Amino acid sequence: MTRTISDILYHLVGCDHAEDDERNAEVLELILSSMTLRASSVDGKRGTRVKIDPIRAPVKGEPAEQSVVCLCDIPIEFLGPHASKYGRFGIGVCRSVFAQFSGRPVIYIPTSKRRHGVWGNRYREEVMNVWKGLTDFFPDRPQDRKRIAASYPSSKQDAADIARSLIAKDLIAFLKEFDVDLPHDDPANYYTEREWRKHGDLELAPCLRTILAPADYLPRFRRVVETSHLRGYSVTGPVEYLSI
């Protein structure tokens, strides 16, 4: 039976410069040297951040900016089309460990420019209006509120604050729209990426399983990984070196 999912999630480093092998090699070497996959920043700031503008049009299918790392759930034998968008250099991490670090699949929303009445065409606006309504009707949020995770709300205000935070961090930050009418090989058909993401940086030492690069670059990255213990990192699993 054809395998359609993978126990390894992949991140390719060539966003916006897929064809520049040397630049992608430098990016990958920096990632491996620090054993950290850095999350995107929001307004130059890191941490768990979501920037929501209800009237902002989606960018690459995303309704908000968020501080996340992104990987794809695509078996390595099918990574070719993905590599054409993001280059041939990257890493693979253990999906189970990534899930323990709060990683999970994004929420794909099918939309259509050709058909009216598609649920996804109005879903983003519905979610944004709920978030904005909670912001407008419950504005007196304490700035230093502390709460035990999954505990019951202590008041109406607390319930509204929790709902607002969950909608932003765990829903809006994970929404990904795609045009259901696009061909499977269209670069804007984000559904084919089968994306997983998590807020914040990803420490690679516990979950790194694969290095992806053209064959003549692999010895360079093997040296970086094999000497990682000299920089204080302990890679816990076997690492494969593969080309796509």
N, C-alpha and C positions, 0 to 999 in steps of 0.2 A: 504494500500500500504506500502511496506517495506521502511523504512526511510534509505536513503543512505548517507545523509550529516547531519551535526550537526550545531547548533547555538553556540556550545561550542567547542573550540579547546583545545586539551590536550597536555601536556608535561609530559612525564615520565622520572624520574631522574636517572634510572639505566643503562645508557650507559656503556658497558664493564663490568658491575657487576650486571646483572639482578637478580641473585639468592641471592644476599647478602642483606637480608631484613634490618638488623640493619644498615648497611652502607647507604642504600637508605633512611632509616628513618632519619638518621642524616643529609643527604644532603637536604631532604625536609624540615626539621626543620630549617636549616640555611636559606633556601629560604624564608620561611614564616616569620622568625624572622626579616629579612631585608626587607620583602615585595618587593623583587627584583629578577627577573630571570636574571642572569648574562649572557651576551653574551660571546661566546668563544673569546679568545684573539688571536692575531696574533703576533708572535715573542715577546710574553709577554706584548704587548701593547693593550689597549682597545680603544674604540671610533669606528668610521666607517672606517674600514680598509679592503682592499682586497689585497692579495699577489698573484701575477700572475707569473707563470713560464710556458711559452708556451710549453716547452718540458716535463713538469711534467705529468706523467700518472694520471688519475683521482683516487682519494682516496674516497672510498664509493660512487662512481659515481660523485664526485665533481671535477671540473677541477682546482679549486683554493681554497686557504684558505681565510676565511672571518669572520669578527666579527659579528656574528648573534645569535639570539635565534630562536629555531625551535619548532614548534608544529605540530600536525596532525589533519586533519579534518576527524575523524572517529567516528561515533556514539558509545556511551559507550557500547552498547550491542555487538559491534563487536571489542572491544579493546583487546580481549584475545590474538590473535596472535601477536599484537604489544607489549603487556605486556610480552610475552615470550622473546622478544628481549631486552626490556628496563625496566623490572621490574613492580611491582604492585603499586609503589608509584609515585604520581604526582599531577599535578594541572590541572584545566580546566579554561579557560578564555573566556570572551565574544568575539565572533568572530567580531562583529560589532565594538567594542571598539578597538580591535587589529588592524583592518583595519584603523581606525582613527589614530593609532600610526604608520602608514606606513607599516603594515604587509600585506603580500599577498602570494598567492601560488607560489611555485617554478615552473620552466619551465622544464617539463620532456621531455627528449630526448630519444626516442627508438633506441637502437642499437642491433646488432646481431653478434655473433661470428660464426654463422653457415651459414649466407647468405650474399652474396656480393650485393652491390648496395643499401643497406638500407641508407636512407637519413641521419639518425643520426650518422652513422659511420664516416662521414666526416664533420658534422656540427661543432663540437667543434674546429677542426683545422681551419675551415673557419673563425669562430669568432675570434680565437686567432690571425690569420694572419691579420685580419682587425685591431685589437687592436695594434698589433706590428707595422703594417705599419704606423698608425697614430703616434706612438711613435718615429719611425725612421725618418719619413719625416717631422714631425713638432716638433723638439726637443726643441725649444727655448720657453718653457712655463714659464711665469712669476710665481715666487714662491708665491707671495702674491696677486694673482688676486682675485678681489672681483666682484661678479655678483649677480643681482637680479634673483631669481628663475624664470625660464620659459621666461626670456627676450631674445630678438633677439641677435644673435652673433654680436660683434662689428667689427670683422675682420676674415680673413681666419684662422689665428692662433687661435682666440677665438672659432670659429666653430669646429676646430679640437680638441681643448682642451675639449670642452663640449662633443663632440662625444666620445672621449677617456674615459672620466669620466663616461658617461652614460653606455658605453659598459662594463666597469669594475664593477661599483657599482650596476647597475640595470639589467644587462644581465649575465655576467660571474658569478657573485656572487650568482645568482639564478638558474643556470643550474644544472640539476641533471640527469645523464645518468642512464639507466637501460636496462638490456638485455631482449628484448621483448619475447625471447624464454624460459625464466625461468618459473618454476611453480609458482603459486600465493603464495605458502607458503615458497618459498625459501628466506632466510634472505637477499640475495643480490637483490631481486626484490623490489627496492626502490619505485617503482610506487605505491605499495599498501599502503605506508605510507601517501600518500596525504598530503604532507608537506606544511606548511606555514612558512614563516620566516620574520624577520626584522633585520635591522642593529641595533646594540647597545643593551643596557639593556632594559628590560621591567619592568616598574613600575606596580606592581600587584594591588595596592589598588583600582584603578578605574575599574578593569576588572576581578578580581578573582571571580569565581562562583562555583568552585568545588574543593574539596580535595579528592584525591584517595589514599587509603591505605587499607591493611587488617583490618578487623573489630576491632581487639584488639589494633591497633595503633591509631584509629581515635580519642579517647578522648584526647590523647597527642597533636594532631594537633589542635583540637578544642580549647584547652586552649591557644595555641599560637595565633590563629586568634582572639579569643575573647578578648585577652589582647593587641592586636596590637595598640589600641588607646593610651595605656600607653607609647608606644614607638614612638608616634607621627604620626601613620598611621591611615587613616580613610577609611575602606573598605566600598565602596559605594553600593554594592549590596548584596542580600542574598547569603549565601554560603551553598552548600550541601556537606555532608560527605558520600562518597560512596565507596564500595569495588568492585573490579573486579576479 
